[in-house]
Amino acid sequence: MLDELLALGDRVVARAKPGEQIEAIVVNETDTEVRVFDGDVESFTSATSQGIGIRVINNQRQGFAWAGSLDPDVIDSTLSEARDNATFGSVDPDLDLAEPDGVPMAELDLYDESVNTFETDAKIALALELEAMTNGRDPRVMLVESVDFADSVGHAAVVSTKGIRMGDRDSGSYVTATVIAGGEDETQVGFGYSVHRDPRQLDLDYASQMAVERSTRLLGAIKPPTERLTVVLDPMVTAQFLGIIGSTLSGEALLKGRSLFADRLGDTVAAATITLVDDPTNPKAFTASEADGEGLATRRNVLIDQGRLNMFVHNSYTGRRLDAASTGNAIRGYSSTPGVGTIALSLVPGERAQADIIAGIDNGVLIQGVSGLHSGVNPISGDFSTGADGLRIRNGELAEPLREFTIGSTLQRMLLDVIEVGGDIEWLPSSAAGLSLAVGDITLSGA
Amino acid sequence: MIDQALLEKTLTTATGRGGEFAEIFVEDRQSSGALLDDDRIEELTSGRSRGAGIRVLVGDSTGFAHTADLSESGLLIAAKAAADAARDGNGGVTTVDLSKQTVSSPSPIAIYPASVAKQRKVELLNLANDAARGVGDAISQVSVGYGDVRRRIQIANSDGLLTGDDQVKTRFSVSCVANGDAGMQTGRESVGHTMGFELFDQYDVTDIARKAAERALTKLLARPAPSGTVTTVIGKGGGGVLFHEACGHGLEADHVAKQSTVFAGRVGELVASPLVTLIDDGTMAHEWGAFAIDDEGRPAQRNVLIEDGVLIDFMWDELRARAEGRASSGNGRRQSYKHLPMVRMTNTYIANGETDPGDIIADTDSGIFVAQLGGGQVNTVNGDFVFGMTEAYLIEDGKITEPIREGNLIGNGPEVLTSIDALGNDFEMGSPGTCGKDGQGVAVGDGTPTLRVPALTVGGTAA
């Protein structure tokens, strides 16, 4: 499959006219998804998707076109559209495709053959087993709203007139369970999952337990009074915040005057315990990858080093504009030009488990989940306020559940107000890993 | 798109293993976009996506397969995969005869965007950029986006239905950054309608740009939002998204079937303030969530969900309606041919009230006035919601005073519905939106008149 995609990319690139630069990204993805409900299959989806994106740079102008098909006639018209679009872009002497930079590709084992041999019946059986296990786990479980199994195999190739010729493939599978707990008067919902490149390694018990615990422990939740206090962010919540902090460190935000950390390079922007790393070469990361969206090798980048702002991430264009090199952070699908952003973020973990961190807090809140984070954060000003639920921390122990409140601060203050980084790193199914994070002086708004 | 004989053959194959119902959804989507940022036309983009999704129902199970290969062999392979996925049923072999039904669109297109020179689109971006930057020196960055999409769909099913639609949408948005002593603030304005390039006969892009720039400038002067429970007046248009999230999702029949919504089993009961009539209407001409037929081939409908506070009905797709032995309400939608349809909203709004909006403000001693809400999220199981405020002001002594910075509004949908104590007579639709559910995004519209909620929690950063 990879050879076919590369060959297709070669054929498109070979059609470049003198003075014209062409880059093609070609992808193929196969997915299956099983959803079960009430002991039966609710839906079964199987599908193969293909697509191509073509970028043309000519006379210092750029154009782009994409198509969700690899039919030869479609590819022809996509190339023509990209060429035509290039005649309308602004002239920009910095426009160019990525040059090979000699950084060697990490050899990551991101593809597990077993995805191809795992039979349909086994997928269904796995989902049914997870549903049954979750149903019987706790008498307070009212309904297992949905249980999904999904797997995918992806192949991608990037080929360009600059001599870039990269192909990679990966596989993945996951199960999820969504549980409603409670009864007549009150219901709470909880979500659990397990992810693995090999479906045989999925941990159903872990997924089931997570969904049940996260729904049942919120039963009886009350609305807390407004106050300022210390919060402990659950790993899943920390991961969401890291993603937003990562977006403020993109070369594009910097270039266009939209980063709240512009002019802060070398400054202390976070507590000394904070070391923020973007490392797609770590195979434990869900979004690990060998190459970025322009076909350059990914690499380990330290963004914040012991509280000090160390670097921004770049693709080849933002690097060129800002006298830096690409850091291997071009991100894209086949339907867009390369953007720039972090790929696989994590904090360097501390020492202690969540329970030990909580034991040292007299009055605080464990934030189990946040909602509306993206609408509640302004990544340009740094202001944020997000809906949340969780559990009161009183005298070092978890106490009553809380709901219908918000937590707010600014991203800048929050980074400086970090009290402790947990040792409980979790490689979540997201572009950032999670761990427990204790943050002081957060405004909790409730009654 | 696909000829009738091949559609019939595909459906016959799809029901070949005993499926009770089979459907093919064919889609050809062409889009174009243009982006200006940092004073430069960064790119023009063209996209094309074409394919078919085939589903087969056997009992409570659905088999689904999709393909980008619209040849006879491609369609038959997908049909067989969908039939296999649904596994053996007892429906017996079905021969399908299709009869064509035509539904006229509520949103006729005057100027197809593909017929407009790209240079004209580029000119609009430049006009908007200049207008936004002209509003004040504090405007430090401007981004302008143009986009259009033409989506042609064809739907055939084993009940004999054959129908189609041609849906065109055009949108334009401007985002500005303003730089002041206290840091950066942003302002955004967007318009979008189910129409062609005639959108720009109705809207002047320089007005859109100035609105975005002025929003950013206003926020430079804003003080941190208060924290705690406050009386909240929500302005016309800008607050419809709250009812989409806080109530609309809970009225979708798939949630009802699983009893995972607070509204399950409450038809005929008073679930809202008697001031509230909530409607979902896919027939609203040229609105963002409008269409002639939904993605299951059912004509769009105007559905009254709540009337004078009483719950009248839920929204239905084909699957849920079949299970209940009733008709779909025209709410079966999907993001693309790669997705299964689900119960989705179209244009959801609170119908007009009778009070002068000025009187609602004057009658409020202290609180906040929210002119524009941003995105939000709801827990449909218990109705808890959260929304970003993108433009809001303090109300002091019955007057709108200072602007406040961004913050979130949180509350509980059913509680908000019952507590609305004033409803204005100034109904307006809001900005075009994309509603996400189960990983699928579809275009939706929403609207409200000015209204007041006596107690909502504002999560600001001021202690």
Interface residues (C-beta under 8 A of the other chain):
Chain A: F37 D38 D40 V41 E42 S43 F44 T45 S46 A47 T48 S49 Q50 Q62 G63 F64 A65 W66 A67 G68 S69 V74 S77 T78 E81 A82 D84 N85 A86 F88 G89 S90 D92 T120 L143 E145 I180 E186 T187 Q188 V189 K223 T226 R228 L255 K256 G257 R258 L260 S335 S336 T337 S371 G372 H374 S375 G376 N378 I380 S381 G382 D383 S385 T386 G387 D389 R403 E404 F405 T406 I407 G408 S409 T410 T443 S445 G446 A447
Chain B: A34 D37 D38 R40 I41 E42 E43 L44 T45 S46 G47 R48 S49 R50 G51 G59 D60 S61 T62 G63 F64 A65 H66 T67 A68 A81 A85 A86 R87 K118 Q119 V122 S140 Q141 S143 V177 N179 G183 M184 Q185 T186 P224 A225 S227 G228 T229 K258 Q259 S260 K338 L340 G374 G375 G376 Q377 N379 V381 N382 D384 F385 V386 F387 G388 R405 E406 G407 N408 I410 G411 N412 T457 V458 G459 G460 T461 A462 A463
